[in-house]
Amino acid sequence: MRFFGSLFMTLAILLGALSSHYFKRILSPVSLSSFEVGLRYLIYQGLGMLFLSGFEFPNSKTKKIVFRLILCGTVIFSGSIFILSFKNQIPFSTSWLGPITPIGGLTLFVAWTLTTLMFMNRE
């Protein structure tokens, strides 16, 4: 969890810098706004993974499930938004990604719901 949390944060810093200095020149305001949503969620999930890495889970299986859901959900959610933000610069159709973005969001929702239930049962 720590590695991917740190990796997400590193990517977020890099992409945030590119966004404020370069992407704002090549993306429309709507696309830049979408890109920033993906960036925000990348940061949230990176911080969340770092936060969760310090907690004891009921068992290693639960930890792996939550970790994998957050990892996959973030890649699908933020990744698809990043790609869709550049749809005017990409020479192929990205329309198939639109329906995939909510799957990433749902995956994140499930991960954090499981985490909430885990903590609720421990108090």
C-alpha positions in Angstrom: 0.0 0.0 0.0 2.8 2.4 0.9 4.5 2.0 -2.5 1.4 2.7 -4.6 0.2 5.4 -2.3 3.6 7.1 -2.7 3.6 6.5 -6.4 0.2 8.0 -6.8 1.3 11.1 -4.8 4.5 11.4 -7.0 2.4 11.2 -10.2 0.0 13.7 -8.8 2.7 16.2 -8.1 4.2 15.7 -11.6 0.8 15.9 -13.4 -0.2 18.9 -11.2 2.9 20.7 -12.3 2.3 19.8 -15.9 -1.3 20.8 -15.6 -0.6 24.3 -14.3 2.3 25.1 -16.6 1.8 23.2 -19.8 -1.6 21.5 -20.1 -3.5 24.7 -19.6 -2.0 25.9 -22.9 -3.1 22.8 -24.9 -6.4 21.8 -23.2 -9.7 23.6 -23.3 -11.0 24.9 -20.0 -13.6 22.0 -19.8 -10.9 19.4 -20.5 -8.5 21.0 -18.0 -11.3 21.0 -15.4 -11.9 17.3 -16.1 -8.2 16.5 -15.8 -8.1 18.3 -12.4 -10.9 16.0 -11.2 -8.8 13.0 -12.1 -5.8 14.6 -10.4 -7.8 15.3 -7.2 -8.9 11.7 -7.0 -5.4 10.4 -7.6 -4.3 12.5 -4.7 -7.2 11.4 -2.5 -6.5 7.7 -3.1 -2.7 8.1 -2.7 -3.2 9.7 0.7 -5.9 7.1 1.5 -3.5 4.3 0.7 -0.7 5.9 2.8 -3.2 6.4 5.7 -4.5 2.8 5.5 -1.0 1.3 5.4 -0.6 2.4 9.0 -3.7 0.5 10.2 -4.0 -3.1 11.3 -6.6 -5.0 9.2 -8.6 -7.9 10.6 -6.6 -10.2 8.3 -4.3 -10.0 5.3 -7.0 -11.1 2.9 -9.2 -8.0 3.7 -6.2 -5.7 3.4 -5.3 -7.2 0.0 -8.9 -6.9 -1.2 -9.2 -3.2 -0.1 -5.8 -2.4 -1.6 -6.5 -4.0 -4.9 -9.9 -2.3 -5.2 -8.3 1.1 -4.5 -5.5 0.5 -6.9 -7.7 -0.7 -9.7 -10.4 1.9 -9.1 -7.9 4.7 -9.1 -6.2 3.5 -12.3 -9.6 3.1 -14.0 -11.2 6.3 -12.7 -8.4 8.8 -12.9 -6.7 7.1 -15.8 -9.8 7.2 -18.0 -10.4 10.9 -17.1 -6.8 11.8 -17.9 -7.1 10.1 -21.3 -10.5 11.6 -22.0 -9.2 15.0 -21.2 -6.8 14.7 -24.2 -9.4 13.2 -26.6 -9.0 16.2 -29.0 -5.2 15.5 -29.1 -5.4 11.7 -29.5 -5.6 10.4 -33.0 -8.0 7.6 -32.2 -11.5 7.3 -30.6 -11.7 7.4 -26.9 -15.5 7.2 -26.7 -15.3 3.7 -25.2 -13.7 5.1 -22.1 -16.7 7.2 -21.0 -18.6 4.2 -19.7 -15.5 2.8 -18.0 -15.0 5.9 -15.7 -18.0 5.1 -13.5 -16.7 1.5 -13.0 -13.6 2.9 -11.5 -15.7 5.2 -9.2 -17.9 2.3 -8.2 -14.7 0.2 -7.4 -13.5 3.0 -5.2 -16.8 3.3 -3.5 -16.8 -0.5 -2.7 -13.2 -0.3 -1.4 -14.0 2.6 1.0 -17.3 1.0 2.1 -15.5 -2.2 3.0 -13.0 -0.1 4.9 -15.7 1.8 6.7 -17.4 -1.5 7.7 -14.1 -2.9 8.9 -13.5 0.1 11.2 -17.2 0.2 12.3 -16.9 -3.4 13.5 -13.8 -2.7 15.4 -15.2 0.1 17.6 
